[in-house]
Amino acid sequence: MKLRKFVSGLLAAAALSLGSTGASATTGPFYTCIKRAVSTFEGTIVDAAVATPQLSTLVSLVTQAGLGSVLTTTPDLTVFAPTNEAFAKIDPDVLAAIGGNSGALNTVLGYHVIGSAQDPRRWSEPQPRTTLARQRVYIWHDGVFARVNNSKVNCQGIKTSNGIVWLIDSVLLPQF
């Protein structure tokens, strides 16, 4: 009799625990985020970036590096696009040094691009993906934010004719 009460109590506690975990997994801001469909933009990745005012620094650097044609003609890309505010977090001397060295600029920009369609909201464990800079980034979500490495990824992806763009809150810096 005591064993039956103990097991019944244990099962009830487990059910309550699972119920509350399930409820939090299906409600709240992150649940809303992962259920949000990406928006569609009629045009290429470059067209979408040019049409997004908070990406003007990125557009300028892509133009400077001569990467516009790659980001326009290559299919199925994922671009993690740092906002102007993300670039503002970088020391101006460091940003000038990167911008003044075409090899470094191409590596930094290539580190933001994956050669296949990716959605960082899908994985709760970091998933390695190789970038165009031939280095790995890790995409995942921590239950609160989608992330690439430790950068926060905006919940709303933008599907273009040749890939998807995710806005991020910091510039990803590869190993040199």
Secondary structure by P-SEA (a helix, b strand, c coil): caaaaaaaaaaaaaaaaaaaaaaaaaccaaaaaaaccbbbbcccaaaaaaacccaaaaaaaaaaaccccccccccbbbbbcccaaaaaaccaaaaaaaaacaaaaaaaaaaacccccccccccccbbbbbccccbbbbbbbcccccccccbbbbcbbbbcccbbbbbbcbbbbccc
